[in-house]
Amino acid sequence: MDRESQITALQDADFDLLVIGGGATGAGIALDAVSRGLKVALVEKGDFASGTSSRSTKLIHGGVRYLERAFWDLDRAQYGLVKEALHERSILLKIAPHLARHVPLLTPLYRRVEVPYYLAGLKMYDWLANDEQTPPSRYINAEDALKHCPMLREKGLRGGVVYYDGQFDDARMNISILLRAMDLGARAVNYVEVASFTKTAGKITGAQLKDALTDKHFSVQARAVINATGPLADSVRHMDDPKLKPMLKASSGSHIVLDRRFSPAEMGLLIPKTEDDRVLFLLPWMGHTLVGTTDNPAPVQNNPLASAEDIRYILRQLAKYFSIAVSEKDVLAKWCGLRPLVQPGAAVSTAKISREHTIEALPSGLITIAGGKWTTYRRMALEAVDEAVALHKLPVKRASQTETLAVAGGGDYKPDQPQRLEKRFQLPLTVCKHLSLSYGDRAERVCELALKTDKRVLVPGAPYLEAEVAYAALHESARSTVDVLARRMRLAFVNKEGADYARTRVQELLGDALGWDQAQRDADSRRYDAYFG
Ligand SMILES: Cc1cc2nc3c(=O)[nH]c(=O)nc-3n(C[C@H](O)[C@H](O)[C@H](O)COP(=O)(O)OP(=O)(O)OC[C@H]3O[C@@H](n4cnc5c(N)ncnc54)[C@H](O)[C@@H]3O)c2cc1C
């Protein structure tokens, strides 16, 4: 169904549930609710995943540092959270086999006493995961550590420990969850903002919406409303009641991307101690090296940018562990995201606070869910829908199906798909791998489109096809050049120069697919420039 029809459908029906926010949490809620047989609408004021959910470190993890903290604080609840996240990790690897995979992570150790400490901790991590699919952690000596990671500082290296976590493509996971929800009947529209609530006798019965692309206003009716707006959750709570105490604080996290030669090909690096006593990840991602992250108090804003100081901080940490120089000239791309951190004791009414996320129900019936992490989006969604069902007596037809329901592209995906596509469509294997890992079992549809565009690529030497632009517009709700280059294809996240090279052609193709006039093309150019700051 195209965007205009989705918008008409929003106005014509009474929904059981309106979800505000199309990031990981909102997408997860929409899929959970529609899988229970509820009538669901979701609106997102920007593009899907344009908030924190495209800007993460892209790890599916229980959190080894949380486990360490749990151990020292003798905190059973914290153990429980790590265990739960590890359980979710095993589910995500199954429901999104094309987008998520295991990644080995090496922690280099420079003091002999650290070896038994880290190894024991990671063995406990393995044990908590209780997951036969994940290889166990192990010790490797200094020689092997250097074989895996020749750029490590050799002097004083005592060896390392290797453990496994999950890694994924966050923005594509986000759109794939939503596409599955839409397959099941949910209505989800991007560039539509909730501007205010409609109420009867103090209870929310729907919302006034604004279409950011046309400036038109319209309304939607719903029995229950869930606020899943991440770092912006307080702004939506304040639409309901301006006197509420803020629930969240934000902290910013920046990443940089370097050439692939800076990371071992199939292994990541966990730098165990930064100058501010945190950890730093260096991960192979999309044929490049992703490094992050920082952690600084930050104001809530729509499009945070990585600062020059953030970049310098990351490079300083690398310099301590690397024998080769890495400078600002090596930075191919960067991004910054905001962590929505729940303030203890801030939520009111029926608040259920774990230290990771909070669910709050206000007297108006508005339910807010905030905090948490990508890894636990499915679990958070389940709890939020449970709350909405109980509070608003929603007519569920069955239990949530999301534990086994594959996201779009995941259902029939098989690891030999790239080779099959290569044979059938006579496309280079690198292209078929990229398409398979992005679209899963839907990659064939992109290949069919590619046959009509002479299999043209967007950037010489890179695997992105022109056909993906029309596909993104027609089947994945992309409405701007940034949507395509940053969140459907991820090129802007790995190589800004590559994105700049492709932008004119992408705008042309997108404009043709969506019937843009010159004013719309100009607005698109302004959006692109604003995104990169
Ligand atoms: C630097 C960093 C690294 C991270 N790394 C990891 C990691 O490796 N693994 C992990 O598990 N987690 C990680 N996380 C956490 C994870 O990314 C977040 O928990 C998750 O993305 C939050 O998703 P969300 O849907 O709650 O918020 P968001 O993704 O921000 O989505 C909220 C959406 O609501 C929309 N919205 C706001 N107001 C309105 C309105 N009025 N109307 C309509 N829509 C509205 C926004 O535009 C936005 O798209 C990381 C976070 C950060 C910041």
The ligand as an SDF file (V2000), in Angstrom:
LIG
                    3D

 53 58  0  0  0  0  0  0  0  0999 V2000
   25.5660    5.6100   20.8510 C   0  0  0  0  0  0  0  0  0  0  0  0
   24.6160    4.5060   21.1250 C   0  0  0  0  0  0  0  0  0  0  0  0
   25.0150    3.1780   20.9370 C   0  0  0  0  0  0  0  0  0  0  0  0
   24.1300    2.1390   21.1950 C   0  0  0  0  0  0  0  0  0  0  0  0
   24.5180    0.8680   20.9300 N   0  0  0  0  0  0  0  0  0  0  0  0
   23.6930   -0.1610   21.1900 C   0  0  0  0  0  0  0  0  0  0  0  0
   24.0860   -1.4830   20.8840 C   0  0  0  0  0  0  0  0  0  0  0  0
   25.1540   -1.7310   20.3370 O   0  0  0  0  0  0  0  0  0  0  0  0
   23.2150   -2.4780   21.1770 N   0  0  0  0  0  0  0  0  0  0  0  0
   22.0200   -2.2460   21.7800 C   0  0  0  0  0  0  0  0  0  0  0  0
   21.3180   -3.2020   22.0580 O   0  0  0  0  0  0  0  0  0  0  0  0
   21.5860   -0.9870   22.0230 N   0  0  0  0  0  0  0  0  0  0  0  0
   22.3910    0.0470   21.7400 C   0  0  0  0  0  0  0  0  0  0  0  0
   21.9860    1.3370   21.9690 N   0  0  0  0  0  0  0  0  0  0  0  0
   20.6260    1.5750   22.4670 C   0  0  0  0  0  0  0  0  0  0  0  0
   19.5910    1.5450   21.3430 C   0  0  0  0  0  0  0  0  0  0  0  0
   20.0930    2.1110   20.1620 O   0  0  0  0  0  0  0  0  0  0  0  0
   18.3460    2.3000   21.8000 C   0  0  0  0  0  0  0  0  0  0  0  0
   17.9240    1.7480   23.0250 O   0  0  0  0  0  0  0  0  0  0  0  0
   17.1770    2.1720   20.8210 C   0  0  0  0  0  0  0  0  0  0  0  0
   17.5830    2.4540   19.5090 O   0  0  0  0  0  0  0  0  0  0  0  0
   16.0700    3.1340   21.2350 C   0  0  0  0  0  0  0  0  0  0  0  0
   15.0200    2.9930   20.3200 O   0  0  0  0  0  0  0  0  0  0  0  0
   13.6930    3.8480   20.4800 P   0  0  0  0  0  0  0  0  0  0  0  0
   12.7430    3.3420   19.4650 O   0  0  0  0  0  0  0  0  0  0  0  0
   13.2460    3.7950   21.8990 O   0  0  0  0  0  0  0  0  0  0  0  0
   14.1370    5.3450   20.1890 O   0  0  0  0  0  0  0  0  0  0  0  0
   14.3940    6.0650   18.7710 P   0  0  0  0  0  0  0  0  0  0  0  0
   15.1310    5.1860   17.8460 O   0  0  0  0  0  0  0  0  0  0  0  0
   14.9970    7.3800   19.0550 O   0  0  0  0  0  0  0  0  0  0  0  0
   12.9500    6.2180   18.1620 O   0  0  0  0  0  0  0  0  0  0  0  0
   12.0160    7.1750   18.6240 C   0  0  0  0  0  0  0  0  0  0  0  0
   11.3420    7.7660   17.4090 C   0  0  0  0  0  0  0  0  0  0  0  0
   10.2360    8.5570   17.8130 O   0  0  0  0  0  0  0  0  0  0  0  0
   10.0900    9.5900   16.8570 C   0  0  0  0  0  0  0  0  0  0  0  0
    9.2520   10.6670   17.4130 N   0  0  0  0  0  0  0  0  0  0  0  0
    9.5870   11.5450   18.3920 C   0  0  0  0  0  0  0  0  0  0  0  0
    8.5710   12.3810   18.6350 N   0  0  0  0  0  0  0  0  0  0  0  0
    7.5630   12.0370   17.8080 C   0  0  0  0  0  0  0  0  0  0  0  0
    6.2470   12.5400   17.5800 C   0  0  0  0  0  0  0  0  0  0  0  0
    5.7570   13.5840   18.2770 N   0  0  0  0  0  0  0  0  0  0  0  0
    5.4710   11.9550   16.6270 N   0  0  0  0  0  0  0  0  0  0  0  0
    5.9470   10.8970   15.9090 C   0  0  0  0  0  0  0  0  0  0  0  0
    7.1890   10.3880   16.0910 N   0  0  0  0  0  0  0  0  0  0  0  0
    7.9920   10.9400   17.0250 C   0  0  0  0  0  0  0  0  0  0  0  0
   11.5270   10.0230   16.5820 C   0  0  0  0  0  0  0  0  0  0  0  0
   11.6460   10.7160   15.3600 O   0  0  0  0  0  0  0  0  0  0  0  0
   12.2650    8.6950   16.6110 C   0  0  0  0  0  0  0  0  0  0  0  0
   12.4760    8.1380   15.3190 O   0  0  0  0  0  0  0  0  0  0  0  0
   22.8320    2.4040   21.6830 C   0  0  0  0  0  0  0  0  0  0  0  0
   22.4360    3.7390   21.8680 C   0  0  0  0  0  0  0  0  0  0  0  0
   23.3040    4.7650   21.5780 C   0  0  0  0  0  0  0  0  0  0  0  0
   22.8660    6.1710   21.7340 C   0  0  0  0  0  0  0  0  0  0  0  0
  1  2  1  0
  2  3  1  0
  2 52  2  0
  3  4  2  0
  4  5  1  0
  4 50  1  0
  5  6  2  0
  6  7  1  0
  6 13  1  0
  7  8  2  0
  7  9  1  0
  9 10  1  0
 10 11  2  0
 10 12  1  0
 12 13  2  0
 13 14  1  0
 14 15  1  0
 14 50  1  0
 15 16  1  0
 16 17  1  0
 16 18  1  0
 18 19  1  0
 18 20  1  0
 20 21  1  0
 20 22  1  0
 22 23  1  0
 23 24  1  0
 24 25  2  0
 24 26  1  0
 24 27  1  0
 27 28  1  0
 28 29  2  0
 28 30  1  0
 28 31  1  0
 31 32  1  0
 32 33  1  0
 33 34  1  0
 33 48  1  0
 34 35  1  0
 35 36  1  0
 35 46  1  0
 36 37  1  0
 36 45  1  0
 37 38  2  0
 38 39  1  0
 39 40  1  0
 39 45  2  0
 40 41  1  0
 40 42  2  0
 42 43  1  0
 43 44  2  0
 44 45  1  0
 46 47  1  0
 46 48  1  0
 48 49  1  0
 50 51  2  0
 51 52  1  0
 52 53  1  0
M  END
$$$$
